[in-house]
Amino acid sequence: MNRFPAARAKRPLAMTGALAAAVTLAACGGGDATGTGEPAGPPQAGGTLRYGLSSAPTCSDPAQSSTNQTIYVTRQIVDSLVDQDPDSGQLRPWLADTWSVSQDAKQFTFHLKDGVTFSDGTPLTADSVRRNLDSIVALGGVKAPLAASYLAGYAGSTVLDPRTVRVDFAAPNAQFLQATSTPQLGIQSDATVAKAADDRCLGTNIGSGPFTYAEWKQSASATLTKRAGYAWGSAVFATQGEAHLDKIVFTVVPESGVRTGSLASGQLDVVSDALPQDIPQIEGGGGRVQFTANPGIPFGLQANVTRGPLRDPAVRAALVAAINRKELVDTVLGPQFKPASSVLASRTPGYVDLSARVKYDPDAAKKQLEQAGWAPGADGIRVKDGQRLSAGVIFAPVFAANQPILELTQQQLRAVGFDLRLEPLSVAESTVRQNAKDFDFNYYNSTRADGDILRTTFAVDQRNLNARGPAAPLDALLSQQLAATDPAARSRIIGDAQTAVLDQGLWIPTIELSQAIGVGKAVAGVKFEASARLQFHDTWLKR
């Protein structure tokens, strides 16, 4: 479990209302699967960390980042207004040393630290924050879906003085304070946010973070260098001041076996997506596997409810019972992963255990399908009115186990008479198909340490990949949680929303994602942030 000594803010936090208490994560932030530990002793300065990504970063702009592999890179170049402690869930100072929230959760006022500069030498000001938020609204939900969703109802920002900015919303937006801790709302320079969306993806982004871009090769590599003079780190960081590493070199190594072999042989220092079968080789080379459970939406099948058999709610309900989630974990993954038991992962604030309903019961699945008029065909696949019980699923290789999990899911669904067709795509192809809603099922997960991720995933006025129309009570619940400034009341509403999503068959959960990274024997201080993304400020190499 990662521990972060508390760092003192310059001034006491000025927060109002129960919302200011922030949220508490449902579990601890991380662990070490092998138990071998990491190098001891005071951190050593210098050296280059060589990191093997499992898939290519898609864009150098944190605001447009969506995949974990991309965020591992972009998180390092920007600071956020606040940070979220991965153990307690408490919000801590970062670029803002104090903040306040109005009782109706419509106004958020941030007082910025003095002396912060971007890597081009320009100062961080309240107007910089305003320009960043305005630019995200301009990017919109297609280019920056996560960032834009956090700013729903944004009415503008007002500069009160050079270091104080007030952010206003047309309606209550209780999730916004936590959203300011995400990399998508990380603050970039005025010159960067003035660029067109595509130009912000070319590795020229200027932030105030502990690292800067030295090189960006699309779909191949990214090199970051230490920011000299960095002195305004998050209160969550273990140490203050500059990062320990001189440089981080990210390279794309899609093959799991190659990543593991490169780590064991010392060609790489850290690698993504270390699977259970990789652990003996990693440990044999003196390394270890660190992991943390992702909060947010677990992996699952999101149905386009306008397509073929998926228009039938009985079909969607039956598929929930047809999947053996424990078998998915035991066969493909390992003990650091969990079967999904709700439409939120168990580490998410507001999670409700719905395992009594998200359970494997193939007989019940068959009965539901038969009652809905789907009869077994000659090849075992059910048929109704001449239509086969069949649907495709699009997915991208953002997690190494996606294909084997879906192959096993395909077998499980076939056993109840459902034909699941696998359609693997690149990240870019998947994004195009999602935006066009050109799919039957979309398989993915989404990470965030706040239950508002239900709104950004399922609300009819957000991306709405279910392609559904308005529905009670879900739409009302997703709106009501934004106005709930009492954490307990908000959690109850989020719990009801999980049940409503499941009732409507909008998400068929499979497994909860864990980030599992292989770490070499000379590496210390690799930390997971609250949303299970990596933060390298405290990382160092023992030489």
Secondary structure, 3 states (H helix, E strand, C coil): CCCCCCCCCCCCCCCCCHHHHCCCCCCCCCEECCCCCCCCCCCCCCCEEEEEECCCCCCCCHHHCCCHHHHHHHHHHCECCEEECCCCCCEEECCEEEEEECCCCCEEEEEECCCCECCCCCECCHHHHHHHHHHHHHHHHHHCHHHHHHCCCEEEEEEEECCEEEEEECCCCCCHHHHCCCHHHCEECHHHHCCCCHHHHCCCCCECCCEEEEEEECCCEEEEEECCCCCCCCCCCCCCCCCCCCEEEEEECCCHHHHHHHHHCCCCCEECCCCHHHHHHHHHCCCEEEEEECCEEEEEEEECCCCHHHHCHHHHHHHHHHCCHHHHHHHHCCCCCEECCCCCCCCCCCCCCCCCCCCCCHHHHHHHHHHCCCEECCCCCEEECCEECEEEEEECCCCCCHHHHHHHHHHHHHCCCCEEEEEECCHHHHHHHHHHCCCCEEEEEEECCCCCHHHHHHCCCCCCCCCCCCCCCHHHHHHHHHHCCCHHHHHHHHHHHHHHHHHCCCEEECEECEEEEEECCCEECCEECCCCCEECCCCEECC
